[in-house]
């Protein structure tokens, strides 16, 4: 027989009976990081909000709608989307600056659509709101946009080389298109060109060549012709003395040839097109090539062995 070892019985502690009265005040321990339930939105919405919270929420909704319009902007939908922008309530300086920042970031990130964004800025040119710093004055869309461009142009002072190159390459097309629409004065453009000429690095010279290719025709007039002559004289000296890389010399030589050719480019800069323009271009190309059955067939070598497409696989016997 197997004997089982008897374990000692544990003694039960006597129950403690505490008599409490309902009227007695019991103080509970409070933790520092106590859990709190999330507030219900329906309960919060029922409570009256402050005026500042309502304004900030309306500003966020407005900028969200404006960003959505920017994402849909194409040459074909331009007039329709401009009508939607007119319906937006842009009545404070904060909202106007938000609209300008979104437009500017979108324009420099998509250089191919810089002409469309410049046209949109021209459409919003007369927009004015009350200034927050000077309540008696008006904040103009054009002035705030120029300040934004100047801030981005002078941003490269404390930036690294990658940021400098990005600023130069992305800003030039948009600023040039704004100048074509007479939103930027000639004095500002001459100042930009002088700053780019002083820097002999490749990034500044590349931005200079692209900027002159965009606005050179508008600047090269009788009134400012002597200043443009000075710019091109300095560029000719750089090309002859070979102070820069070969890539920059070829690029500057292309700009020099462009002015010699009365600012007529060799290749037409084709920006974004509408669907109707694409269909018309395809129709013209088809007319130039002729019908499909009249197009010349590619020449074939008669001495080459003829290979039948349908007999590409070897035949196998079936058993």
Secondary structure, 3 states (H helix, E strand, C coil): CCCCCCCCCCCCCCCCCCCCCCCCCCCCCCCCCCCCCCCCHHHHHHCCCCHHHHHHHHHHHHHHHHHHHHHCCCCCCHHHHHHHHHCCCCCCHHHHHHHHHHHHHHHHHCHHHHHHHHHHHHHCCCCEEECCCCCCCEEEHHHHHHHHHHHHHHHHHCCCHHHHHHHHHHHHHHHHHHHHCCCCCHHHHHHHHHHHHHCCCHHHHHHHHHHHHHHHHHHCCCCCHHHHHHHHHHHHHHHHHCCCCHHHHHHHHHHHHHHHCCCCCCCCCCCCCCHHHHHHHHHHHHHHHCCHHHCCCCCCCCCCCCCCHHHCCCCCCCC
